Amino acid sequence: MDKNWDIKFSTKAAKQVSYLDERILLVLQVLVDNLRTKGPTPGKNWQNYGKLHVKKNEDKRHCHLIKGSPTYVCCWKVNKSLKCIEVYYVGTHEKAPY
């Protein structure tokens, strides 16, 4: 049985990724690898990791990729029954959907 989680990017997030510089892309790749192997909780080393306060039946989480000005964040939704994580936002903290 495959222990890894399936990671997908929404159309919007995939477009956002295309605008990121290489430094942020490298950090995002490490996060995606962590999510794939560890599941929706990527580990303590991710700055400001936490669940977002949303509707009861939703499981959305985020963490900071790069601190500074601007700070970059990644947001994802979790479907535990399908072992699937969908990244729905990658970009600056100021425009984050939370």
Secondary structure, DSSP 8 states (H G I E B T S, - for coil): ---S-EEEE-HHHHHHHTTS-HHHHHHHHHHHHHHHHH-S---TTSTT-EE----TT--EEEEEEE-SSS-EEEEEEEETTTTEEEEEEEEEGGG---
